[in-house]
């Protein structure tokens, strides 16, 4: 018995680990047809045997632990920048996958508790539980929707076009169903499951057809010139330089050099998150002489910077995106809403500080959460350009980003240097593709130690500064898509899909296998 249990443990860990190969940057999505089908088949066969709740929970947890351990290892790299936090590396590399694996453990446990009567019911319930678990882990405790199964299709843009209709979580649920379909075919006990398999095979064809239609519709739309050229900066400045108080002026001059300002041309220069070290928003004017040499009245500078404000006698700090004119007078500002746990704020800070836990990305303690998401606007005579700023981590969330849709593009500013030369920055970049398709908007992404790009509403990368490179790309013209169905209804579409799955699961469960 012990030998069999040990074998099953290693088997499920390896199965979860292999599933990671389907994710960016490799995107070997074909492997999921094997791993998900085998995992489901393993659980379904075990339903007929005598077991207990703990064992079934453990099965799902093992699969999840193998999955998250191999695709989120890079998170611990952020701990290497502070010697006082390096003791957490062996703990974190185990703790985070262990926690996230709980959601997959609940999938297998719930399947066991329901005990579906037949393969069709079990098949639908497995997909439903998995899809719901992915949604919950992306929402609970600030949410961590990183490496959803659907991201294995991030290079198949025609397939992903349907995200504009149903959203990422809905397609994630359908994708899990598709990956598990081979198990349904091979484990069937009658011919009645064959039509279901055939129907499921037609779904990708429909998705690709819709994608081709969307592409055709988009490309025939007129290109309109922006009132401002948006110059997106990609930089490769080592984080080590941010801990040197003598580097601030040098880094500013380096960024200006990369930006290549052109006089008498309306340009909004967009620099990455937190790119000017040891400087608060209200201190940026100290460097106005440097900026005035290269920027004129036609120029605006947008960048991620730390903002400090006194509210009710308390000094509060914000991770902000601010726009300045060439005199470094503030034009507009947005304070980040979705903060990174332990990166930008410490939950139960008073307790955790006593054991040495603190924020990773700064020395000031926890940032304060902004009040609301805000559309920023810049004007040129009678023309205006409106955009939605998302700072770093905020790009990973699927849903209603804002209640106001009347904006021209999404701007994402990021610092990816915390994850070194790992797969982390590449995984982070992929989220921008999904937000572009969901909202039918261009996404402009600026990053230090990451990837900068202009992504159109189809998810196509029109221009890019690759990882490890420095330079700029200009967003001059754009095509406008109509408001997407998903941007109108958000994840309420996912709720409707869940209800459909529940109805089908109960309906098929009334029929026993012959």
N, C-alpha and C positions, 0 to 999 in steps of 0.2 A: 504493500500500500504506500509506504513512504517513498519507495523508488518511483512509483507511478506518479505520485504527487510532485516529486522533484522534477521529473521529466516534463509534466504539464506546466510547471512554473517556468522553466527555461523556454519551453515551446511558445508560451503566450508572450513572454518578454521579447523574444526574437520576432514574433509576429508583429507586435506593436512597433518595434524598432525598424523593421523593414518598411512599414507604412510611412515612416518619415522620409523615405526616399522619393515619395510622390510629391513632396512639398518643394517650394522654391528653395534654392535655385535649380535643383535637378529636375523636378516636375515629371518624374517617371510615374504618371498617373495609372498606367496599365497595371502596376503592381497592386493597386487597391482592389482590383477585381479578384485577385487571389487572396489577399490578406483579409478583406472583409468577408468574403464568402467562406473562407476557412474558419474564421473566428465565429461567424454566425452558425456554421455547421457544427462546430465544436460545442457551442452552447445548446443548440437544438437537440443534439444527441444526448447531452447530459440531462436534459429535462426528463427523460424517461427513466433515469437511474435515481436511486435513493441518494439524496444529498441534503445539505442544509444551507441556510441563508448565508452564513459566513463564507462558505466555499464559493458560492455563486458570486457574491460580491468580490471575492478575491480574484476570481477569473477576470472580471472586467477591469479591476484595479491593475492587475499585472499587465494587461494589454495597454492600458493607458499610461502606466509608468514607463514601459518600454518606449512608447510613442513620444511622450513629453521629455523624457531624459535625453533622447537623441536629437531632438530638434529645438530644445531650449537651453542647452548647456551654456550657450554664450551669455546668458544673463549674468553669470558669476564674474565675467570679465570686468563688469563695472565696479566690482569690489576691489580690484587690484590697484585702483587709483588712490586709495587711502589705506595706508599700512595698518591703521587701527581697525579696519574692517576685514582684513584678509583672513582672520580666523573664522569668518562666516562662510567662506567659500565651500568647504566640504559639507557644511550643514545645508546651505542654500541649494547646492547642486542636487541634493536628495530631497529636500523639503518641498520645493516648488513642484517638481513632477509628482511627488507623493500626494500633494493636495489636489492638483488638477486631475489626477487619476481617479480620485473619489467619484467624480461625475460619471466616468465610464463604469466604475464599480456599481453605481446605482442603476445603470442601464441593465447590466446582467442580473442584478438582484431583482429588479422590477419584472424582468422577463420570467424569472423563476417563480415569483409570487403570483403572477397572472396565470401561468401554466396554460398557454394556448393549446387548443385541441388539435390543430392541424398546421401544416407547414405554411400555408398562405397567411393565416392569422399571425403566426410567429414571425414570419418575414416582415409583414407590415408593422407589427409592434416593435420589432427590433429597430427598424429604420426610424420609426416615430420617436422612440425613447432616445435614440442616439442624437437625432436632430434637436429634440427638446433639451437634452443635456448640454449640447453645444451652445444653445441659446442662453441657458441659465448661467453657464460659466462665463459667457460674454457679457453678462448683465449684473450678476450678484457681486457685492463687495467692490464696487466701482467697475467690475467687469474686466475680463482678459480674453477678448475674442481673437487671440493670436493663433494662427495655424489651424483654422477651421478646415475641414476635409475638402471643401470646395476650392481651396487655394491651390490644390494640385492641378486645377485646370486654368491657372492664371495666364498661361501662354496661348490658350485656345479662345481667342476673343469672340469669334462668332458664336461659340457655345455659351459664352458668358453674357451675351447681349440681352438675354431674357431677364437678367438681373434688373434691368431698367423697368421691368414689369412687376416682378415678384420679390425682388430683393435678395440679398446674400444668404440670409438664413433659410429662406424657402428653397432656394436652389441647392443649398447645402443638404437639406433633408432629402430632396429628390436625388441628389448625387449619391448619397449613402445608399438609397434604395437601388440605384443603378449598379453600384459596386457590389451589392449583395445578390443581384439577380442570378449569377451563375449557380449559387447555392440552391436557389429555388428550383432551378431546372434539374440539377443533379439529385436533389433530395425528394423530388416530387413522388407521390405515391399513386397518382392517376394522371390522366391527360388534361384534366381541367385547369392545371397550372400553366400549361403551354401557352394558351391565349394571353395570359397575364405577362408572360415573358416576351411575347411578340409585341404587345402594346408598349412595354417598357423600352424595347429596342427602337421603337419609332419616336420616342421622346427626344433623343439626341438629334435625330433628323429634323424634327420640328424646330428645335432650338437653333440648329445651324442655319436652317432656312430663314428664320426670323432675323438672325444675325446678318445674313447676306442682304436681306431687305433693308435693315436699318443702315447698313453701310452705304447702300445705293442712295437711300433717301438723304443721308447726311452729306454725301459728296456733291450732290446737285445743288445744295444750298449755297447762297452767295457768301463770299468772303467779305467781312466788314472790317475796316481798319479801326483799331482802338484809339481813343483820344490821347492816351499815353502809351508809349512802348513800355512794356514791363520787362525789365532786364533781370533775369533770374541768375543768381550767383551760386556757383558750386565751388567750394573751397576744400583744401586738404591741410588744415592747420592742426598740428598735433595738440592734443589736450594737455600734454605736459607743459606747453607754453602758457596755458591759462593759470597755472599755479605760480608763475613768475611775475611779480609785480612790475617788472621793468619792461614787459612785453606789450603793454596796451597800445602805446603809440605806434610801435612797429607793426602790430597786427592791423591797426586801422589803415596805415599806409599800404600794407599788402593788399587789403580788401579793395582799397581805392584803385590800386594798380590793376587788379583783376577786373574791376568794374569798367575800366576804360571809359570814363565820362566823355560825352560829346557835347560841346557847347551848342546852345540855341536849338536844342532838340528836347521835346517833352519826354522825359524818361522817369519812371519809378524804378529805382534800384532796390532790389530785394535781397537782403543778406540773411544768413541762417540764424537759427535760434541761439541766443546767449553768446553771440560771436565776439563781442567786445568785453574782454575780461576786466574784473575789478572796477566796474563802472555801472552806476545806477542810471536810470532814465533821466533823473534831474541833474546828473553830473556830466551828461554827454556834451553840454555846451562848453565844457573846459577844453574841448578839442576843436572848437569852431574854426580856428585859424587854419587847421589842416584841411577841413572840409571846404572852406571858402576858396582855396587855391584851385580846386578842381570842379566844384559844383556851382551852377548858376541858378537864376530864378526859375528856370524851366525844369529843374530837377527836384525830385523828392527821394528821400531815403527811408526805406522800411526795413526794420530789423527786429529780431527777438532780443529783448533786454529785460533785466530785472527792474521792477518798479517798486518803489516804497512809498507808503502813504500813512499818515497818522489818522486813525479813525477812533473816535471816542477815547482819545488819550492813549491809544495803543498803536505801536508801530507795526504795520503789516507789510509783508512782502508778496509780490505777485510775479509770476512768469508772464511776461507781456509781449505783445507785438505792437510796435509803435511806428508811426510815420512822422518824419520831420521834413521841414523845408531846408533849403541850402544854408539858412542861418541857424539851423538846428532848433528852430521853434517847433513845438509839437503841433501836428495837424490833427491826428486822431490816435486812439489807443484802444487795445483790446486786452483784457486780462483772462488768462487761461482758466477754463472751467474744469476739465477732466485732468486732474493731477495724478501723477504716477505714485502709487504707494511705495514708501521707502526711498523712492528716487527724488520726489519733490515734497512729500509730506510723510510723517510718521504717525500711523494710527495709534491712539492711546499714548501720545508722545511722552507724557510725564512718567509713565511706567517703563516704556522701552528705553528712555534716555538713561535710566538708572543702571541698565545692564550694557550700556555702551552703544546702543543702536541709534543711528541718526540718519539724516538724509544723505544720499550718495552724491548728488549733483551740485551741492552748494554747502557753504559753511554757516549759513544764517539760520538754519533750522527750517521748519515747515513753511512752504508757501501758503498763502491764503487763496481759497477758491474764488474765481471771479463771479460776479453776480448773474450775468446772462451772456449768451452768445450774441455777437454783435456784427452787423454788416458795416464795413468801412467804405468810405466814399472819397474819391478824388475827382476834382473838376478841372476842366480846361475850357475856358469861355463858357459856351452854352452846353458843352458836352460833359458827361460824367461817366465814371467807371466805378462800379460797385463790386465788392468781392467779400467772400466769407473767409476770414482767417482761421486756420486750425493749427495749433501749436503742437508739433511732434506727435505725441501719443493720441491726440484727439482725432487723427485721421483713421484710426483703427475701428471706430464705432460705426455700425450700420443702423440706419434709422432716420428719423426726422432730425437732421442736423440743425435746422432752424425752421421756424414757422413762416418766415418770410422767404419767398422764392425769387424775388425780383433782384437778382444779382448776376454778375457776368461770369464769374469764375470762382473757384475755391483756391485759396493760397495756403500751402502747408510749409511751415518753416521747421527745420529739424536739426538736431545735433546727434549724429550716429556714432561719434567717436567712442562713446561709453562701451561699445560692444566690439571694439578692436577690428581685426581683419577676419571676423567670423562670418557666418551666414546671416547673422542678425540684421545688419543694415539692408541686405537684399530682401529679406522677409518683410521688413518694415516698408520698403518701397512698394511692394505688391498691393498693399492696402489702398494706395492712391488710385490704382487702376480700378478697383471695385467701387470706390466712392465716385469716380468720374462717370462710370456707367450707370450706377444707381440714380444719380442726380441729373444726368444728361448735361453736365457742365465740364468745362476744361478744369483740370487740376494742375496748378503750377507748384512745383516743389523745389525748394532751395534747401541745401543741406551742407553741413560741414562734416567731412569724413564719411560721406554717404553718396547718394545718387541724386542729382538735380535733374529735373525734366519738365517738359510740357506734355501733358497727356490730354488727348481730346476726348469728347463725350463717348466715343466708341471704345475707349480704353487703349487706343493706339498711342505709342510714344512717338510724338512728332519730332522732338529734339531732346537730347540727353547729354549730360556731363557724367561720365561713368565714375564708378567707385575708384577713389584714389587719384582723381584728376582735379584740376582747378580750371575755371574759365567762366564764361557767361553764355546764356542763350536768350534770345529776344522773343517775346510774345507780342507780335505786331497786329496780326489779323485773326479773326475767329469766325466760325460758323455757329449759328445758334440752333439747338434742337428744341422741340416743343417740350413742355414740362412733362417729365416721366410719370407714369402711373405710380411707381413706387415712391417718388418724392411727394406725391399727394397723400397716399394712404399709409406709407411707412410699413412697420412690421405688423399692422393689423391684417395684412395679407397672409403673413405667416400663421397667424391665429386661425384664419379660415382654412388653411392647408392642414393644420393640426386637427381641426374638427373633421375634415374629410378623411384623414387617416384613421381617426378614432372610429368613425362610422364604418369604414371598410373593415377594420380589424374586428369589430364586434359582429359585423354581418358575416364574414368568413368564419368566425369562430363558432357559429351555430352549426356549421357543417363539419362532420367528422371525416377524417381521412378514411378512404375505403381500404 
